[in-house]
């Protein structure tokens, strides 16, 4: 896997090997691959721009060197021309000095003119040598400056390359660390999921138990209330049935009395009445209710 490799191994891979390593790795997702490829494309583009810039700088440097060399060649040609002219002038002065010496032998100034001509030739030679020496020194200084600039440029390029490599390594390490952290976080979440599920199930069970206890208490209260209502209803029904039974008994007694009074045949000759029928008559509840209503009327009539 890429996480088990070093940064140099990852950077040293070929394209197909790197692609297979990324696709077969479980630590790299699609977003990371996209960012990684974009980073590589940007770095490649930067390298091409830097290479183009270096080529332009080299072309400009070669042009500047060619111009400088052409200028130096022109100066050298000018110096050679002046040197030849000075030499020719010196030879002419020397010839003229010899002629003057031959002509002015009688004048007594031969030594002075020869010395003056020799001194002028020497002065011209010294001037030419000074010019050549200054040219050599300027050339040496220019070469030293070029070497110093080239050395500085190489140092800057090496430093930029080193910084770029450090940035690339840091970026790859950060991406790998980010992927590892995400993987560890996902693993922790996966480990915490069963615990959270158990905790939620326990909380739900506690809530259900509480609701069941609450419902059981409410059911007990409802049952007790129903029992109380049933008892009170039973007592009311029993009391009502007792009242109805007492009224019915009184009505039955009255009916029996009436029937007995109707069925009794008074014998004029006999002092005791004869009872013909004493059968008990069953009444319905409607008849009992009617008798309840008629009972006060009958009592008032008797009174």
C-alpha positions in Angstrom: 0.0 0.0 0.0 1.0 3.6 -0.5 0.9 4.2 3.3 3.5 1.5 3.8 5.8 3.1 1.3 8.1 6.1 1.6 7.5 9.4 -0.1 10.4 8.7 -2.4 8.9 5.3 -3.4 5.6 7.0 -4.3 7.2 9.8 -6.2 9.5 7.3 -8.0 6.6 5.2 -9.3 5.6 5.1 -12.9 2.2 6.3 -13.9 0.6 2.9 -14.3 2.1 1.5 -11.1 0.9 4.6 -9.2 -2.6 4.3 -10.7 -2.8 0.7 -9.7 -1.5 1.4 -6.2 -4.1 4.2 -5.7 -7.0 2.2 -7.1 -6.2 -1.0 -5.1 -5.6 0.9 -1.9 -8.4 1.1 0.7 -7.0 4.3 2.2 -7.4 6.5 -0.9 -10.8 7.7 -2.1 -11.9 9.4 -5.3 -11.6 12.9 -3.9 -8.0 12.2 -2.8 -7.1 10.8 -6.3 -8.6 13.9 -7.9 -6.7 16.3 -5.7 -3.5 14.2 -6.1 -3.8 14.3 -9.9 -4.6 18.0 -9.9 -1.5 18.6 -7.8 0.7 16.5 -10.2 -0.8 18.4 -13.2 -0.1 21.8 -11.6 3.4 20.7 -10.7 4.0 19.5 -14.2 2.7 22.8 -15.6 5.0 24.7 -13.2 8.0 22.6 -14.3 7.2 23.3 -17.9 6.9 27.0 -17.2 10.1 27.0 -15.3 11.9 25.1 -18.1 10.6 27.6 -20.6 11.7 30.5 -18.4 15.1 28.9 -18.0 15.4 28.5 -21.8 14.5 32.1 -22.3 17.0 33.2 -19.7 19.7 31.0 -21.4 18.9 32.4 -24.8 19.1 36.0 -23.4 22.3 35.1 -21.6 23.8 33.6 -24.8 22.7 36.7 -26.7 24.2 39.0 -24.1 27.5 37.0 -24.2 27.6 37.1 -27.9 27.0 40.8 -27.9 29.7 41.2 -25.3 32.2 39.0 -27.2 31.5 40.9 -30.4 32.1 44.2 -28.5 35.3 42.8 -27.1 36.4 41.6 -30.5 35.7 45.1 -31.9 37.7 46.6 -29.1 40.5 44.2 -29.7 40.5 45.0 -33.4 40.5 48.6 -32.6 43.4 48.2 -30.2 45.3 46.2 -32.8 44.7 48.8 -35.3 45.8 51.6 -33.0 48.8 49.5 -32.0 49.8 49.1 -35.6 49.3 52.7 -36.3 51.4 53.6 -33.2 54.1 51.2 -34.4 54.0 52.7 -37.9 54.1 56.2 -36.4 57.0 55.1 -34.2 58.9 53.8 -37.2 58.2 57.0 -39.1 59.4 59.0 -36.2 62.5 56.9 -35.9 63.2 57.3 -39.7 62.6 61.0 -39.5 64.8 61.1 -36.4 67.7 59.4 -38.3 67.3 61.8 -41.2 67.3 64.7 -38.8 70.4 63.3 -37.1 72.2 63.0 -40.4 71.1 66.5 -41.4 71.7 68.2 -38.1 75.2 66.8 -37.3 76.5 70.2 -37.6 73.9 71.9 -35.5 74.8 70.2 -32.2 71.3 69.0 -31.2 71.4 65.5 -32.5 71.3 63.8 -29.0 68.4 65.9 -27.9 66.2 65.1 -30.9 67.0 61.4 -30.7 66.1 61.3 -27.1 62.9 63.1 -27.7 61.9 60.7 -30.5 62.8 57.7 -28.4 60.8 59.1 -25.5 57.7 59.6 -27.7 57.9 56.1 -29.0 58.4 54.7 -25.5 55.4 56.7 -24.3 53.2 55.4 -27.1 54.3 51.8 -26.3 53.5 52.4 -22.6 50.1 53.8 -23.5 49.3 50.8 -25.7 50.5 48.4 -23.0 48.3 50.2 -20.4 45.3 49.9 -22.7 45.9 46.3 -23.3 46.4 45.7 -19.6 43.1 47.6 -18.8 41.4 45.5 -21.4 42.7 42.3 -19.9 41.6 43.4 -16.5 38.2 44.4 -17.7 37.9 41.0 -19.4 38.9 39.2 -16.3 36.5 41.2 -14.2 33.6 40.4 -16.6 34.5 36.7 -16.6 34.5 36.7 -12.8 31.2 38.5 -12.7 29.7 36.0 -15.1 31.0 33.1 -13.1 29.6 34.7 -9.9 26.2 35.3 -11.5 26.1 31.7 -12.8 27.1 30.3 -9.4 24.3 32.4 -7.7 21.8 31.3 -10.4 22.7 27.6 -9.8 22.4 28.1 -6.1 19.0 29.7 -6.5 17.8 26.9 -8.8 19.1 24.2 -6.5 17.4 25.9 -3.5 14.1 26.2 -5.4 14.3 22.6 -6.4 15.0 21.6 -2.8 12.0 23.6 -1.6 9.8 22.2 -4.2 10.7 18.6 -3.3 10.2 19.4 0.4 6.7 20.9 -0.4 5.9 17.8 -2.5 6.9 15.5 0.3 5.1 17.5 2.9 1.9 17.6 0.8 2.1 13.8 0.2 2.7 13.2 3.9 -0.2 15.5 4.9 -2.5 13.8 2.5 -1.5 10.4 3.8 -1.9 11.5 7.4 -5.3 13.0 6.6 -6.4 9.7 5.0 -5.1 7.7 8.0 -7.0 10.1 10.4 -10.2 9.7 8.4 -9.7 5.9 8.5 -9.1 5.8 12.2 -12.1 8.1 12.8 -14.3 5.8 10.7 -13.0 2.7 12.6 -13.8 4.4 15.9 -17.3 5.3 14.7 -17.8 1.7 13.7 -16.6 0.5 17.1 -18.9 3.0 18.9 -22.0 2.1 16.8 -22.8 -1.2 18.8 -22.3 0.6 22.1 -24.6 3.4 21.0 -27.2 0.9 19.8 -27.1 -1.0 23.1 -27.4 2.3 25.0 -30.3 3.3 22.8 -32.0 -0.1 23.3 -31.6 0.2 27.0 -33.0 3.7 27.0 -36.0 2.5 24.9 -36.5 -0.5 27.2 -36.5 1.8 30.2 -39.0 4.1 28.6 -41.2 1.1 27.7 -41.0 -0.3 31.2 -41.9 3.1 32.6 -44.8 3.4 30.3 -46.0 -0.1 31.1 -45.8 0.7 34.8 -47.7 3.9 34.2 -50.3 2.1 32.2 -50.5 -0.8 34.7 -51.1 1.8 37.5 -53.7 3.5 35.4 -55.3 0.1 34.6 -55.4 -0.7 38.4 -57.0 2.6 39.1 -59.6 2.1 36.3 -60.2 -1.5 37.5 -60.7 -0.3 41.1 -63.1 2.5 39.8 -65.0 -0.1 37.8 -65.3 -2.4 40.8 -66.5 0.5 42.9 -69.1 1.4 40.3 -70.1 -2.3 40.0 -70.5 -2.6 43.8 -72.5 0.6 44.0 -74.6 -0.4 41.0 -75.1 -3.8 42.6 -76.1 -2.2 45.9 -78.5 0.1 44.1 -80.0 -2.8 42.1 -80.3 -4.9 45.2 -82.0 -2.1 47.1 -84.3 -1.4 44.2 -85.1 -5.1 43.9 -85.8 -5.3 47.6 -88.1 -2.3 47.4 -89.8 -3.8 44.3 -90.2 -7.1 46.1 -91.7 -5.4 49.2 -94.1 -3.5 47.1 -95.0 -6.6 45.1 -95.7 -8.5 48.3 -97.9 -5.7 49.5 -99.7 -5.7 46.2 -100.1 -9.5 46.3 -101.5 -9.3 49.7 -104.0 -6.7 48.7 -104.9 -8.8 45.6 -105.4 -11.9 47.7 -107.5 -10.0 50.1 -109.7 -8.7 47.3 -109.9 -12.1 45.7 -110.7 -13.7 49.0 -113.4 -11.1 49.5 -114.8 -11.7 46.1 -114.7 -15.5 46.3 -116.2 -15.6 49.7 -119.8 -16.6 49.7 -121.6 -15.5 52.6 -124.1 -17.9 53.7 -127.0 -16.3 55.4 -127.6 -19.4 57.4 -124.0 -20.0 58.3 -121.9 -17.5 60.2 -118.5 -18.6 58.7 -117.6 -17.7 55.1 -116.5 -20.3 52.6 -113.3 -19.6 50.7 -113.5 -20.9 47.2 -110.1 -20.1 45.8 -106.8 -19.1 47.4 -104.4 -19.6 44.4 -101.4 -17.2 44.2 -101.4 -14.9 41.2 -98.0 -14.0 39.6 -97.7 -10.4 38.4 -95.3 -8.9 35.8 -93.1 -5.9 36.6 -95.4 -3.6 34.5 -98.4 -4.7 36.6 -96.3 -4.2 39.7 -95.5 -0.7 38.7 -99.1 0.0 37.9 -100.1 -1.3 41.3 -97.5 0.9 42.9 -99.1 3.9 41.3 -102.6 2.7 42.2 -101.7 1.8 45.7 -101.9 5.3 47.2 -105.3 5.8 45.5 -106.7 2.7 47.0 -105.4 3.6 50.5 -107.0 7.0 50.2 -110.2 5.4 49.1 -110.2 3.1 52.0 -109.6 5.9 54.3 
